[in-house]
Amino acid sequence: MDLFAILHDLIFDYTLRTVALGTATLGAVSGALGAYAVLRKQSLLGDAMSHAALPGIVIAFLLTRSKAPLVLMIGAIIAGWLGTLLIMSIVNTTRIKYDSALGFVLSVFFGLGLVGLTFVQRLPDARQAGLDTFLFGQAAALLQRDLVAMAGLGGLAILVMALFWKEFKLLSFDPGFAASAGFPVRFLDIVLTTLLVIAIVIGLQAVGVVLMSAMVVAPAAAARQWTDRLSGMVVLSALFGAISGVTGAVISSLTPRLSTGPTVVLCISVLVAVSLTLAPNRGLVWNALRRRRNRRHRIPRTRHCRAHQGEGRCHRRWVRRRHGGKVPGPVRSGHFRDPGRALGPFRDLPVFERSHRRDQADRLYPVSYTHLRAHETVLDLVC
């Protein structure tokens, strides 16, 4: 199938258009808010939230007997929010570490969700069919009402993030300074966590509980390799998430019996691999080229000077300004303001001096001495 046919199906095919828009929405929202989770070193919190949301879905269905997307999402949001607050309470009030509390809450809530799903499946009610799709996701079953609920909650989360942009930035990089400046750090932490819960919940039906954490961490991890600015990271993370969502939906539509959720996760994994390899300044290829260039201009290491103790031979290079700042040329220690002070502990030893003009120093020692000015020279002392 050519590119024109794919674009035609994306626009006019109802199923493909709905699935692509749904996965792009969850990728953009989870990518943008996942940047904060990665910067705050809370990447695994997304995994705990997604697993903790499962019992909320079951309880919401038992209470309302409805599978309306908004009802199930509200139940999942409440359960994920309670799980996150429980993790914070355990860490703040006990000696249990963050990772232990996260694993405990994840396991307990996910176990409750599985027990609830088993109970619901045995009910003599046909309306319970399809709840198990929240475990692994079923993006192909997305409907227009699901897309509306995802877009509404996701847009609300992005709007709140934009309103609290300055506060969230300060909370992510320096929470101690934020507290000393009078910002309500606890309240901001709860708000940011709630937005992250919303970003996770809107993607459970498409990607599933098991794989949703990848949609939070992977776009942000890929975007971090390309930029050092928070705004650029958030935009790139949202863009990478949306691209992977659309690409995964198209690939799954072209391949029979290929699940959309895992395909989307594989697409964002490819973007992460490309970013880790080819991103400037941080990519593996860039670092290898930089190390190769540095090895080519490396200066041999010198031993610690023990010449004054009679235990060996020392080699030191001194960079000093010439007296009067004239054009550099061959110099000796007598041309310095205070030769004895310049030589330091070497003044009582036999000294051989050699100087280089700046253009020669740049060629001989390009790594260490590129900062030389026109009236500075390099003096080699060999004891």
Summary of the structure (lengths in Angstrom):
residues: 383
radius of gyration: 30.7
end to end distance: 75.5
largest distance: 102.1
contacts: 1258
relative contact order: 0.12
helix: 68%
strand: 5%
